[in-house]
Amino acid sequence: MHVLAMQIELRFPAAQSLKAKRALLRPIVDGGGHRFNVALAEVDHQDTWQRSSVGVSIVSASATKADELMDEVERFVWSHPDLEVLSAERQWMEMET
C-alpha cells in the first residue's frame, strides 16, 4: 500500500473577505475531490482572507499510479486563474502488507 500526501500553499489576491476566499476555494476542494476521487481539505489559514493551505491524500496499490494522479490534481489546482500557488510539497508513506 502506498500513501501520497501533498500540501499546497495558495494565495487569493482578489479575495477581500473570508466569504470571497471560500467561494474561490470551494471549486478546488469540492471539485477536485469529486473529479479525481481523492481527499482534499483546507488544513491551514482558515481565518486568513488571501491565504489557504490545502491537503491532498491518495491511497493506491501502485506508487506510480498515485504519483500520476497527484500530478493531475496539482495541474488542476494550477489551472485556476484566481489563485497563486506558493508551494506544493509531497510526502510518501509506504506500508508493507
Sequence and secondary structure as in RCSB ss.txt:
>XXXX:A:sequence
MHVLAMQIELRFPAAQSLKAKRALLRPIVDGGGHRFNVALAEVDHQDTWQRSSVGVSIVSASATKADELMDEVER
FVWSHPDLEVLSAERQWMEMET
>XXXX:A:secstr
 EEEEEEEEEE TT  SHHHHHHHHHHHHHHHHHHHT EEEEEE TT SSEEEEEEEEEES HHHHHHHHHHHHH
HHHT TT EEEEEEEEEEE   
